[in-house]
């Protein structure tokens, strides 16, 4: 028989590991978003639905082997990459509708035929040489130390935070997805369920001033396992509910009850909505990323019953820290990414949401041009993918870098200096999402330092 003390302890541990208790230390006073004093509502024309889907590639994706120069530019790449160079004849040619800045031709990794198809059908764009920046910077400025750069540039943890968080807010750990949610959550009829849903656990990106993400698994909303509503747990559940529904004087006890009740209600709500949604006809690859994006598609199909107008989703894949065995491992990861992102786009078409849902990649940094034998080390700038019906696709945005070792874009050790900032990339997505010019600096305080607040890849 489980003791009362043990039941409370285990339930508290379960809640603390769920989205109901995300960032508890800084947000305990934010007991229920529906009862908070809300920020000024950003009303949406016609109540149109829109969703952003962040696909985070943990470890630092080597985008210089994902999008590769061909033709006259291939020799420069092959010299830098040596034994890690993809043979030119194996690259899948890209057909941009306008030549990229600086000219040249490009192909994608041979394991990404789905990406090639999305790009050539103008449903995907490549955003070139993007990374964390405080100011625009040249190689001379970097070498001489005359322009500030983000702290701990080549650290996984620091750069993950810098990718997911506006630069001035890193100490507060409020992500730009969370800050968007702070502005837009009051436009959703459903004020109980967070508009930010993660299928890959904790992340800074979705954490705001008042909004925290709600976590689901690839199977759906997770019940509190030791008090699930099943016959063999009936007595334990009854005891737990009696404790939960009691009257408590201490504010921490009352807060716990509110949080636990909300977590259980959200689980029941999402489960019911998913059960009531029609099954998806689109086939997804049986990969970790494929299963995550399939769950996002299922949640999209339940958006009406969940009464959502704006949502932000987070999925992720690991293994991109390719210090060794890169040719084989990276090929597997890129194939997983290509297949999953294509299936997800096809699902949005099936749901009639391809114009209203945009997915995009993020990763803490690119890899070095130089190799360490059979892998690469931590870099800086990188290429990223944006996919959706509202994307001005079939284009490469920004200037692809010079891939010469010790060349004009090499900060040293083959680490490429970004020419576009994460803030510009994120602000372009956020503008499409509905962020107004008047609110832009609130979310992206460093954006005014860059010449173009909108990179143009969204319609």
Phi, psi and omega in degrees: 000128179284131179287156180303317181297317181293323179297316178295319181297313182293323179292323177294318178298318180296315180294322181296333179271001181256171179295339179298335181244017179302135178052041185302321186300326182263352190226019183301328181287347182267065191295322185208117185302331181290341182258001182281159167287115189275151173291166178308126183292134174266091184290144187251135180298120177070005181062031186292143180278138171214147179217142172250140179233109179274124176251101185268131181253095186289132175118337180102093184289133176278082183289345178285348167256001175267318176236116193236135176294144177239180178063228185293338181274351187292323184299321179298315178297313184296323178295316181293321188271341177048239186292346179266001180292135174283128178306135185301323181293344179269345182291145180267116188293137174261144183238079180295147181284338172226147180298143176293158176303129183090353177076193180095168178238158186217156173225164177253164182308142183298343178274009185236054179297329180293320177296317177305315180295317179297318180294311184290340175265010175065034175252358178222147175235155175248127178256111193276144167047061182249144178189175179294127178219147169265325178216159168302145186212142175258170178298318180298318179294321178294314182297320183275351179069029184269349178234130181296147175234162177302148180291150175050055190306324190250024178263131180305305187295316182294317183285333173298315178297317182294328176291323188267352188229133173306139193305320184287351186252011187299328180290330180273346178055049173252115183283161181289333172292323177291323180289326172299317180296323176304323182280328191250350188297332182286354175279345178277136176298317181283110180259002179272318183271134177298142176284348177258117182237130178249134173257007182224035171074203187296141174201152179284326186310318187267000184269123181246195178289318180242342186257133171239152181286155172257133184263136169232166175258180177291349178261350180128197180292137184265129177280160172286106199299328186271359174227034177297156182276072179229153188303319186286354176246016188299315182292317179297318180297317180299318179295318180296315181296325177296319176294316182298321187270009178285178179255129185231141181271326185284135182298328178292322176296316180295322178296317178302314180299316180298316182295314182295319179298317181294319178298317180291320179295320179295320179298317179293320181297311182292318179301315179296317181295317179293321179296329182272351181278146178294147180294149179280136175276334182296131177273133177251146175295146181274065176239166181301314179292322177299318180292323178296313182291331174296320178295321176299316179298321177296320177294324175299320181293340180260012187300323183292313180291333176277353176059052180249137176249327177228134177216155176226127183244153179228125172230165184203157173224147180252186175091008183272004178273075193270072177285340178208167180050038189292316187304315180283311184295315183294323177301319179295318181294317180293324176295319177299314180298312183298313181295319183289317183291328177289315178300320180295317177300316179299324178294322178294327175296314178303321182276357183072027185240013185297332177277349188246357181232128179235126175254151183209151179265155173213152178197147192300327176195169171276192178249167178289147171296317180290156182245160182249018183129279176232026177203187180228165183248185186291126179251216184217274181291156182201165175264150179225159185248139174231129188229136176159165180291338179268003179279135170283080192276181182070026182222153171250116185265137183088185184254115174302140188284161168287125185263025177279128175299130185066018179280190187293342180254001184267114179287348185129144180061021180078015180271114189278130179285125180295147174253353175226142185267156173304322180300318179295316179300309182292322181294326177296315176296319183291326177296316175299323181294336179129001180295128182277160177300324183291336180263352189299315182292335177294323181272323184234080188294341181265357189297328183295346179283348184251149189292330184235112179283348182227120183277352171087007184274359176247141180290000000 
